[in-house]
Structures are given as C-alpha cells and as structure tokens.
C-alpha cells in the first residue's frame, strides 16, 4: 500500500490510477503464469507421465489441464479467504520457504556432488515439500492466528530453518545408500555445461 499512497500524495488521482493499473496488471500476469504452469504440471507431468504412463492424447491432456485450472483456482480462492488479513510479504516468504525446501537441496547437490542420485533427489523434494507444509500447519500462523488455539506445537513462523537442512540430510543419506552409476557418468557432462556452457 505504500506505493499507491505515495503516488496519490505526489501526483494526485492521475498518478494513483496509473500505479493501481500497473499493480493490477502485474498481479494478473503473475496469477495467470502460476495458473498455467500449475495446470501444465498437473496435466502433463502428473497425469500423462505418472497416471497414464505416457499414453494420453492431446484432447485428454486439454481436458485435464482445464480441470486442473479450475481446481487450482478453487484452492487459491479458499486459501485467500482462509488467510485474509495476513501480511502479504510474510505469505510470500512462506511460499519461498516451501519452494526452497523442495527444490534448493536437489538443485545444489545435482550441480556440486558427483554421487547424488535420482532417488536422493526424489526423496529430498518429497521430504522438503511435506515437512515444510506440515511445519507451516503446526506453526503459530495456522494454529494460533487461523484456528485460534492457545499455542502452537512448532514455535517458528517460517519452516525453512528446519525443512531445508532436513531435505539436505535426506538427499545425502538416500544418495549414499543407493548408488547410481549413470548419474556419476553424466556428472562430468553437467559440470561442463555449468562451467563453460558446453552442449555435449
């Protein structure tokens, strides 16, 4: 709200209207992009490759993508109502904590550790995602602010301090327990791409 208020103070209604229009267009673009990427992930990655084992025609994918878009929209509306009045910057921090817990350990280890395996990456992403979501649910934000309980089992408002190291530990342990020769052989190729941009 600081930008619109400053715009109204400096330029009156004209500048306030311009800033409001820019803000609305930015929010709309971000929401549209997230909805499209989420629908594509659900329809192509999960439905086609996991549920249908790669055997789904384009019309079926389109139907699933439409259904996924509706589902994501309903979930977003429900969460928006549930978290009404919460600090937007804090909510963005929670989203980044979930993303960092799910993706950062797997991305970093895949670039820096030769013995990192596919099983380690999958386990790291699953544990990071589930643990961050569970800790958010057990945090004061949900238990005290939303559910009106007297206290929360997990004292921190942001789960990243616990969920990110936990995802790293799981990735390392699972990778050490299950060796993958193909991953080690391809590490040199990935390393070349990282350092010199070579397309081997």
VONU-451818 format. One record per residue (C-alpha): residue number from 1; residue in three letters; x, y, z. Coordinates in nm, 4 decimals. Example, Ala and Ser with C-alpha at 12.3 -4.5 7.8 and 13.67 -1.06 7.14 Angstrom:
// residues 2
NODE   num   residu          x          y          z
NODE     1      ala     1.2300    -0.4500     0.7800
NODE     2      ser     1.3670    -0.1060     0.7140
//
This chain:
// residues 200
NODE   num   residu          x          y          z
NODE     1      unk     0.0000     0.0000     0.0000
NODE     2      unk     0.2973     0.2331     0.0343
NODE     3      unk     0.3377     0.2837    -0.3414
NODE     4      unk    -0.0266     0.3831    -0.4115
NODE     5      unk    -0.0342     0.6165    -0.1114
NODE     6      unk     0.2925     0.7815    -0.2186
NODE     7      unk     0.1654     0.8100    -0.5762
NODE     8      unk    -0.1531     0.9810    -0.4569
NODE     9      unk     0.0472     1.2199    -0.2402
NODE    10      unk     0.2931     1.3128    -0.5187
NODE    11      unk     0.0732     1.3068    -0.8289
NODE    12      unk    -0.2867     1.3047    -0.7168
NODE    13      unk    -0.5563     1.0827    -0.8619
NODE    14      unk    -0.3878     1.0555    -1.2043
NODE    15      unk    -0.0674     0.9004    -1.0702
NODE    16      unk    -0.2652     0.6883    -0.8228
NODE    17      unk    -0.4734     0.5475    -1.1083
NODE    18      unk    -0.1611     0.4713    -1.3121
NODE    19      unk     0.0092     0.2915    -1.0206
NODE    20      unk    -0.3106     0.0993    -0.9454
NODE    21      unk    -0.3381    -0.0111    -1.3084
NODE    22      unk     0.0264    -0.1235    -1.3169
NODE    23      unk    -0.0176    -0.3128    -0.9888
NODE    24      unk    -0.3331    -0.4837    -1.1134
NODE    25      unk    -0.1691    -0.5841    -1.4429
NODE    26      unk     0.1344    -0.7212    -1.2591
NODE    27      unk    -0.0757    -0.9259    -1.0181
NODE    28      unk    -0.2895    -1.0556    -1.3050
NODE    29      unk     0.0185    -1.1593    -1.5042
NODE    30      unk     0.1728    -1.3408    -1.2068
NODE    31      unk    -0.1500    -1.5243    -1.1240
NODE    32      unk    -0.2007    -1.6225    -1.4880
NODE    33      unk     0.1556    -1.7503    -1.5170
NODE    34      unk     0.1318    -1.9536    -1.1962
NODE    35      unk    -0.2038    -2.0976    -1.3004
NODE    36      unk    -0.0734    -2.2001    -1.6426
NODE    37      unk     0.2429    -2.3562    -1.5045
NODE    38      unk     0.0476    -2.5407    -1.2348
NODE    39      unk    -0.2085    -2.6705    -1.4848
NODE    40      unk     0.0685    -2.7797    -1.7217
NODE    41      unk     0.2495    -2.9627    -1.4418
NODE    42      unk    -0.0654    -3.1416    -1.3277
NODE    43      unk    -0.1850    -3.2328    -1.6767
NODE    44      unk     0.1442    -3.3185    -1.8471
NODE    45      unk     0.3855    -3.4248    -1.5740
NODE    46      unk     0.1495    -3.5973    -1.3316
NODE    47      unk    -0.1422    -3.7129    -1.5452
NODE    48      unk     0.0379    -3.8119    -1.8661
NODE    49      unk     0.3687    -3.9389    -1.7300
NODE    50      unk     0.2616    -4.0823    -1.3939
NODE    51      unk    -0.1052    -4.1801    -1.4179
NODE    52      unk    -0.1227    -4.2709    -1.7894
NODE    53      unk     0.2417    -4.3806    -1.8300
NODE    54      unk     0.2946    -4.1545    -2.1315
NODE    55      unk    -0.0168    -4.2677    -2.3207
NODE    56      unk    -0.2622    -3.9770    -2.3415
NODE    57      unk    -0.3764    -3.7867    -2.6485
NODE    58      unk    -0.3904    -3.4084    -2.6748
NODE    59      unk    -0.7660    -3.3812    -2.6163
NODE    60      unk    -0.7345    -3.5738    -2.2920
NODE    61      unk    -0.4448    -3.3533    -2.1814
NODE    62      unk    -0.6511    -3.0445    -2.2618
NODE    63      unk    -0.9435    -3.1706    -2.0524
NODE    64      unk    -0.7143    -3.2474    -1.7606
NODE    65      unk    -0.5479    -2.9053    -1.7936
NODE    66      unk    -0.8876    -2.7331    -1.7828
NODE    67      unk    -0.9878    -2.9334    -1.4763
NODE    68      unk    -0.6526    -2.8570    -1.3114
NODE    69      unk    -0.7005    -2.4854    -1.3799
NODE    70      unk    -1.0412    -2.4942    -1.2117
NODE    71      unk    -0.9011    -2.6911    -0.9176
NODE    72      unk    -0.6079    -2.4532    -0.8707
NODE    73      unk    -0.8437    -2.1558    -0.8878
NODE    74      unk    -1.0707    -2.3022    -0.6187
NODE    75      unk    -0.7744    -2.3838    -0.3951
NODE    76      unk    -0.6375    -2.0306    -0.4400
NODE    77      unk    -0.9749    -1.8762    -0.3543
NODE    78      unk    -1.0085    -2.0973    -0.0454
NODE    79      unk    -0.6561    -2.0107     0.0745
NODE    80      unk    -0.7166    -1.6413     0.0046
NODE    81      unk    -1.0271    -1.6462     0.2241
NODE    82      unk    -0.8520    -1.8524     0.4923
NODE    83      unk    -0.5506    -1.6196     0.5133
NODE    84      unk    -0.7485    -1.2960     0.4850
NODE    85      unk    -0.5756    -1.0126     0.6710
NODE    86      unk    -0.2328    -1.1795     0.6802
NODE    87      unk     0.0800    -0.9878     0.5823
NODE    88      unk     0.1365    -1.0447     0.2094
NODE    89      unk     0.5151    -1.0183     0.2400
NODE    90      unk     0.5113    -1.2865     0.5090
NODE    91      unk     0.2930    -1.5130     0.2942
NODE    92      unk     0.5388    -1.4721     0.0064
NODE    93      unk     0.8134    -1.5750     0.2485
NODE    94      unk     0.6219    -1.8950     0.3261
NODE    95      unk     0.5892    -1.9708    -0.0455
NODE    96      unk     0.9642    -1.9237    -0.0911
NODE    97      unk     1.0309    -2.1465     0.2119
NODE    98      unk     0.8263    -2.4270     0.0565
NODE    99      unk     0.9961    -2.3811    -0.2819
NODE   100      unk     1.3428    -2.3683    -0.1246
NODE   101      unk     1.2756    -2.6793     0.0836
NODE   102      unk     1.1523    -2.8717    -0.2195
NODE   103      unk     1.3964    -2.7547    -0.4872
NODE   104      unk     1.7131    -2.5963    -0.3485
NODE   105      unk     1.8843    -2.9061    -0.1995
NODE   106      unk     1.8221    -3.1154    -0.5113
NODE   107      unk     1.9387    -2.8382    -0.7457
NODE   108      unk     2.2533    -2.7569    -0.5487
NODE   109      unk     2.3595    -3.1166    -0.4918
NODE   110      unk     2.2970    -3.2113    -0.8551
NODE   111      unk     2.5461    -2.9420    -0.9581
NODE   112      unk     2.8109    -2.9995    -0.6919
NODE   113      unk     2.8074    -3.3660    -0.5855
NODE   114      unk     2.9051    -3.6488    -0.8168
NODE   115      unk     2.7380    -3.9210    -0.6075
NODE   116      unk     2.3978    -3.7515    -0.5961
NODE   117      unk     2.1321    -3.9933    -0.7254
NODE   118      unk     1.7824    -3.9757    -0.8680
NODE   119      unk     1.6419    -4.1455    -0.5581
NODE   120      unk     1.8151    -3.8861    -0.3437
NODE   121      unk     1.6622    -3.6040    -0.5460
NODE   122      unk     1.3118    -3.7506    -0.5281
NODE   123      unk     1.3392    -3.8176    -0.1548
NODE   124      unk     1.4764    -3.4685    -0.0925
NODE   125      unk     1.1944    -3.3000    -0.2841
NODE   126      unk     0.9251    -3.5091    -0.1151
NODE   127      unk     1.0617    -3.4608     0.2358
NODE   128      unk     1.1257    -3.0892     0.1799
NODE   129      unk     0.7748    -3.0267     0.0497
NODE   130      unk     0.5898    -3.2378     0.3066
NODE   131      unk     0.7945    -3.1185     0.6042
NODE   132      unk     0.7591    -2.7505     0.5134
NODE   133      unk     0.3815    -2.7847     0.4688
NODE   134      unk     0.3444    -2.9775     0.7949
NODE   135      unk     0.5537    -2.7263     0.9888
NODE   136      unk     0.3512    -2.4371     0.8458
NODE   137      unk     0.0350    -2.6134     0.9605
NODE   138      unk     0.1832    -2.6626     1.3085
NODE   139      unk     0.3173    -2.3049     1.3256
NODE   140      unk     0.1578    -2.0147     1.5177
NODE   141      unk     0.0287    -1.8689     1.1894
NODE   142      unk    -0.2183    -2.1550     1.1425
NODE   143      unk    -0.2670    -2.2851     1.4956
NODE   144      unk    -0.2989    -1.9517     1.6786
NODE   145      unk    -0.3990    -1.6935     1.4180
NODE   146      unk    -0.6286    -1.9038     1.1985
NODE   147      unk    -0.7501    -2.1865     1.4257
NODE   148      unk    -0.7476    -1.9720     1.7450
NODE   149      unk    -0.5605    -2.2275     1.9563
NODE   150      unk    -0.3760    -2.1094     2.2648
NODE   151      unk    -0.0354    -2.2250     2.1406
NODE   152      unk     0.1335    -2.3994     1.8500
NODE   153      unk     0.3388    -2.7240     1.8543
NODE   154      unk     0.6019    -2.5669     1.6260
NODE   155      unk     0.7268    -2.2308     1.7585
NODE   156      unk     0.8714    -2.0823     1.4373
NODE   157      unk     0.6530    -1.8969     1.1872
NODE   158      unk     0.8723    -1.9919     0.8905
NODE   159      unk     0.9685    -2.3605     0.8446
NODE   160      unk     1.2775    -2.3039     0.6302
NODE   161      unk     1.5234    -2.3241     0.9196
NODE   162      unk     1.4200    -2.6873     0.9772
NODE   163      unk     1.2827    -2.8119     0.6433
NODE   164      unk     1.5749    -2.7039     0.4205
NODE   165      unk     1.8501    -2.8743     0.6285
NODE   166      unk     1.6224    -3.1786     0.6643
NODE   167      unk     1.5880    -3.2008     0.2855
NODE   168      unk     1.9686    -3.1799     0.2509
NODE   169      unk     2.0198    -3.4581     0.5069
NODE   170      unk     1.7659    -3.6867     0.3391
NODE   171      unk     1.9192    -3.6226    -0.0052
NODE   172      unk     2.2687    -3.7096     0.1177
NODE   173      unk     2.1655    -4.0188     0.3169
NODE   174      unk     1.9484    -4.1653     0.0387
NODE   175      unk     2.2186    -4.0971    -0.2219
NODE   176      unk     2.4808    -4.2712    -0.0090
NODE   177      unk     2.2530    -4.5714     0.0436
NODE   178      unk     2.1661    -4.6124    -0.3260
NODE   179      unk     2.4460    -4.5652    -0.5778
NODE   180      unk     2.3619    -4.4797    -0.9378
NODE   181      unk     2.6369    -4.5365    -1.1933
NODE   182      unk     2.4603    -4.3485    -1.4731
NODE   183      unk     2.4307    -4.0342    -1.2586
NODE   184      unk     2.8020    -4.0400    -1.1828
NODE   185      unk     2.8861    -4.0865    -1.5513
NODE   186      unk     2.6720    -3.7908    -1.6560
NODE   187      unk     2.8042    -3.5627    -1.3825
NODE   188      unk     3.1040    -3.4578    -1.5951
NODE   189      unk     2.8690    -3.3527    -1.8750
NODE   190      unk     2.6557    -3.1492    -1.6381
NODE   191      unk     2.9679    -2.9949    -1.4850
NODE   192      unk     3.0885    -2.8828    -1.8279
NODE   193      unk     2.7531    -2.7248    -1.9035
NODE   194      unk     2.7588    -2.5391    -1.5718
NODE   195      unk     3.1110    -2.4009    -1.6085
NODE   196      unk     3.1564    -2.3400    -1.9807
NODE   197      unk     2.8118    -2.3777    -2.1310
NODE   198      unk     2.9201    -2.6708    -2.3461
NODE   199      unk     2.6448    -2.8644    -2.5273
NODE   200      unk     2.7977    -3.2101    -2.5191
//
